[in-house]
Amino acid sequence: MGAATAVALKIEDEARWIGNCLDALQVFDREDSQLGLEPLLRECVALHGVTAGDST
């Protein structure tokens, strides 16, 4: 296995772990086969002014 493959697998594992944690905290609003943020969490994010790609 190359270094790039190892890094990609590590990132995938971390993403899966984060997804599982968020699911356990019940932050997802399930609609059919799609996941979205629960409305209350979405409102909190909007009030905070966080946008995609913002690191603050």
Secondary structure as UniProt FT lines:
FT   HELIX           3..24
FT   TURN            25..26
FT   STRAND          28..31
FT   TURN            32..33
FT   STRAND          34..37
FT   HELIX           39..48
FT   TURN            52..53
//
